[in-house]
C-alpha cells in the first residue's frame, strides 16, 4: 500500500521519487463507452479524460481536490478552455495525456494538456483553473502546498 504525502516537505520528497514524466503523463486506453458508432472518440469525452489526467498528476504529488475542499474550504473551477482537435482517437487506441503548468498566479493557473498516440499529438487543451472559497465562490489563493505541486508540474526548472 502506497502512503501519500501529507505536507509540503512530503510533496518535495515525492517529486524526488517520481520522474517528471511519471508525474505529468497519464496513459489510458480508449474504451467502447468513449466512442461513437464509428469507433471515433466523441469530442466531449476528451474533457473527462483531461480531468482524470489532472487529478492523477495532483494525486501523484500528494494532493487531492477533496483535501482542497475539506482541509482548506476551497474548490477548483474551469474558467476558460481552448481545445484544438488535430486527429481523432479510435476504439482501443493506447494514448497519453501530458499535463504541464503554463503559469500560476495567486488564485488561478493555466495548464496545458497534450493528448498523443504513439508520440504523435492528436489533441491540445489549454485551460484556466480558478481557486474559489466554497463559502462564497470568491477567488482565494492556492494553499502553499499547492504551489509546490505547481512547481513540480512546471516546464520551467526552478
C-alpha positions in Angstrom: 0.0 0.0 0.0 1.4 3.4 -1.0 1.4 6.2 1.5 0.6 9.6 0.1 2.5 12.7 1.2 0.7 14.9 3.8 2.6 18.1 3.9 4.9 20.4 1.8 8.1 18.5 2.7 6.4 15.2 1.7 5.5 16.8 -1.7 9.1 17.6 -2.3 10.2 14.1 -1.3 7.5 12.6 -3.6 8.8 14.7 -6.6 12.3 13.2 -6.0 10.9 9.7 -6.1 9.0 10.1 -9.4 10.4 11.5 -12.6 8.8 14.5 -14.2 7.5 12.2 -16.9 5.9 9.9 -14.4 4.2 12.8 -12.7 3.0 14.6 -15.8 1.9 11.7 -18.0 -1.4 9.8 -17.8 -1.7 6.8 -20.1 -5.2 5.3 -21.0 -6.9 3.1 -23.5 -9.9 4.2 -25.4 -13.0 2.1 -24.4 -16.2 1.5 -26.2 -18.1 3.9 -24.0 -15.7 6.7 -25.2 -16.7 6.3 -28.9 -19.5 7.0 -31.3 -20.9 4.3 -33.6 -17.9 4.6 -35.9 -15.4 3.9 -33.2 -14.2 7.5 -33.0 -13.8 9.2 -29.6 -16.7 11.6 -29.0 -15.4 15.2 -28.7 -16.8 15.7 -25.1 -15.0 12.6 -23.8 -11.7 14.4 -24.1 -12.8 16.7 -21.2 -13.4 13.8 -18.9 -10.1 12.2 -19.8 -8.3 15.5 -19.3 -9.9 15.9 -15.8 -8.7 12.4 -14.8 -5.2 13.2 -16.0 -5.1 16.5 -14.0 -6.5 14.7 -10.9 -3.8 11.9 -11.2 -1.0 14.5 -11.6 -2.1 16.2 -8.4 -2.5 12.9 -6.6 1.0 11.7 -7.7 2.3 14.8 -6.0 0.4 14.1 -2.8 -2.5 16.5 -3.2 -6.2 15.8 -3.8 -9.1 18.0 -4.8 -11.0 16.5 -1.9 -8.3 17.7 0.5 -8.5 21.2 -1.1 -12.2 21.2 -0.3 -12.2 19.6 3.2 -9.0 21.0 4.7 -8.9 24.4 3.1 -12.6 25.1 2.2 -11.6 25.7 -1.5 -12.9 24.4 -4.8 -11.5 24.4 -8.3 -13.4 25.6 -11.4 -12.5 25.7 -15.0 -12.9 29.3 -16.1 -11.6 29.1 -19.7 -10.7 26.3 -22.1 -9.3 26.1 -25.6 -9.3 22.7 -27.5 -7.6 22.0 -30.7 -8.5 18.6 -32.2 -5.9 17.6 -34.7 -6.6 13.9 -35.3 -9.2 11.5 -33.9 -8.5 8.8 -31.3 -10.2 5.4 -32.0 -11.5 2.5 -30.1 -8.7 0.5 -28.4 -6.0 3.2 -29.0 -3.5 3.5 -26.3 -3.0 7.2 -25.7 -1.3 9.6 -23.3 -2.1 13.0 -21.8 0.8 15.2 -20.6 -0.2 17.8 -18.1 2.1 20.8 -17.6 1.8 24.1 -15.8 1.9 27.1 -18.1 1.6 29.8 -15.4 0.3 30.1 -11.8 -0.9 33.3 -10.2 -2.4 33.7 -6.7 -5.9 32.2 -7.3 -5.6 30.8 -10.8 -3.4 28.8 -13.1 -3.1 27.9 -16.7 -2.4 24.3 -17.7 -1.5 22.6 -21.0 -2.8 19.1 -21.7 -1.4 17.4 -24.7 -3.0 14.1 -26.0 -0.8 11.9 -28.0 -0.8 8.5 -29.6 2.5 6.7 -30.4 4.3 10.1 -29.9 2.0 12.0 -32.3 0.0 14.9 -30.9 -3.7 14.4 -31.6 -5.4 17.0 -29.3 -4.3 20.0 -27.3 -6.1 21.6 -24.4 -5.2 24.9 -22.7 -7.3 25.7 -19.6 -7.5 28.1 -16.7 -8.4 26.8 -13.3 -9.5 29.2 -10.6 -9.4 28.5 -6.9 -12.6 29.7 -5.0 -13.8 29.7 -1.4 -16.6 27.2 -1.2 -18.5 29.5 1.2 -19.0 32.4 -1.2 -17.4 31.5 -4.5 -14.9 34.3 -4.4 -11.3 33.9 -5.6 -8.8 32.6 -3.0 -5.1 31.9 -3.3 -4.0 28.3 -3.7 -2.6 26.9 -0.4 1.2 26.8 -0.1 1.4 23.1 -0.6 -0.4 23.5 -4.0 2.4 26.0 -5.0 4.8 23.1 -4.6 2.6 20.9 -6.8 2.6 23.7 -9.5 6.3 23.9 -9.3 6.6 20.2 -9.9 4.3 20.5 -13.0 6.1 23.4 -14.4 8.1 23.0 -17.6 10.4 25.8 -16.4 13.1 24.5 -14.0 13.1 26.5 -10.7 
